Amino acid sequence: MRLSGTFKPPGDKSISHRVALLSLLAKGECVVSNYSTAQDCMTSVHAVNALGGGAVFSGEDLNLSNNGRILKDSVHVDCGNSGTTMRLLMGILAGVSGRFILWGDDSLMKRPMERVAKPLRAMGAKISCDPRGTPPVTIEGSELRGIDYRLPVASAQLKSALLIAGVEAEGLTRITEPVKSRDHTEYMLGMFGANICFESGVWSVRKSAMELPSVFSVPGDPSSAAFFLCGAAMLEGSEVTAEEILLNPTRVRFLDKLKEMGAQIEVQIAGDSPEPWGSVRSVYAGKLSPCKVASEELPLLVDEVPILALLATQANGVSVFEEIGELRIKESDRVAALVSELGKLGARLEIDGPNLLIYGPTKLRATDELESFGDHRIAMTLAIACGLIGEDVPIRDMSCVSISYPDFFETLKELTL
Ligand code: S3P
């Protein structure tokens, strides 16, 4: 199989979640174009409406409207499969009067929430999780005070929850990250008029009234585009272009990895609002060098590890992904999923303490069946692996791709030659 042509991935998932959820704390009306209709982002739309906000589609645009405060004061919110919805809501609801219970599907009910609850409690929040530190999360909104907090782990969701809570808290909230992670919340809080600034490696935010911009356009999702951009780098004769995708440097470190591995990548920036965006062309360039991901780079490509791991199986030598423990607590244990499923195809993956090693190149071969574990990024990685093998191996639970990329198979078909 080879991939050829131009495509537009759905609107960025992280930015879509944030614009919808932050509307709960802002005043005004906003027409959002290119909001992602992926299942996760629709979960945030439903959550906004359940909490008394206004999020209504008019054609393809999402119209947001609110008066600056949450209207409902006793709500159970189903966060589905979406960790971003749950963790951001924890930050939003911690300072809002009312009683809120957050829950989700089987995967989300196993994911760690105590890492968010703990610092919120230090801000004065009344918030509890299951004794295992997982959902359901119960929040009794209360008065918050600022906090000076160094994140124990580089997580944009955790950082975002605390910064958002900081907008509702008395006094100053200061957040320091161990290493940089995606910064959409910081951008958006600033754009909505919050009192936020960055100085000497610390984000500071104060209690603020926020206002929605009248229009907001969501750039395409680079993490969705990554499946085809990386696919083109490993499928002989391929050449694809992703158009109108987000090019925020905290999201596209995977493109640097592709270049370092010897793939031919051309980036063209076309605009900078609400964040840098443009097009990326990826052309098959033959032999690939191994992929080396240092621990401090991981947050900048955390969602692209599965597809980079597949690419690494085709590289000449040993690829190293350092300290990838965070991948074990995503929608599935992605480390275990990659080792078992790429292993079934003949790839050599080895867990070395906290690191993942991949020995390439391997000519992958078909097997009876593959398992997605209901994890959208594992499912899409395995679909590209089938292209590499040139045979359709049945993959269990493929419908989960709709969590982030509902049109994945249509685009795959259009690009396939
Ligand atoms: C996200 C942050 C990352 C990422 C997730 C989306 C966000 O999670 O893996 O898909 O939108 O903030 P962590 O914060 O757990 O690293």
Boltz pocket constraint, residues with backbone or C-beta under 6 A from the ligand:
constraints:
  - pocket:
      binder: B
      contacts: [[A, 13], [A, 14], [A, 15], [A, 84], [A, 154], [A, 155], [A, 156], [A, 157], [A, 158], [A, 160], [A, 182], [A, 302], [A, 303], [A, 326]]
      max_distance: 6.0
